[in-house]
Amino acid sequence: MRVSSLSFLLFFLAGIAGFAYANGAVTGEIQAFIVSTNDEGEEKITLTSEAVPGQVMEFQIVFTNNGDSDVSGIKVVDPIPQNTRYIEKSHDADVAAAFEVSIDGGETFESEPVLRIETQADGTQKQVVVPPEQYTHVRWVTEQGLPSKGGSHKYSYRVAVE
């Protein structure tokens, strides 16, 4: 089965279009890449619009502010595409930002590791770590504004295609 990132990209860009419209000159772009390793063991990323099971994809999200004033309070939210699973600790940002995940379709977010209390067969309770395969969304909450006149922030994360 092929996973097309195109429909995911269109969904994400539709969300950004609303953000850009509401805030004037802020624009957003997301690109999908296949992550591979060459014969020397060096990592290579290649722009793509689809993937097949077994591949690793990296999504890179860039917001640019072409306006005349800084924009603050930015929260970047992205759904984990269907037929993929988030790769633990693969997130990155070129700006100070708290990284959070959701396991409930984006209703709530929390820091990693996601912990829950589970009742065991004998009635005792045990704290367990929710595996990254159960993440439905990722989110970055920036600690600084998006600078005016061409300032940009870049965020990325990786998924394994199933």
Secondary structure, 3 states (H helix, E strand, C coil): CCEEHHHHHHHHHHHHHHHHHHHCCEEEEEEEEEEEECCCCCEEEEEECEECCCCEEEEEEEEEECCCCCECCCEEEEECCCCEEECCCCCEECCCEEEEEECCCCCCCECCCCEEEEECCCCCEEEEECCHHHCCEEEEEECCCECCCCEEEEEEEEEEEC
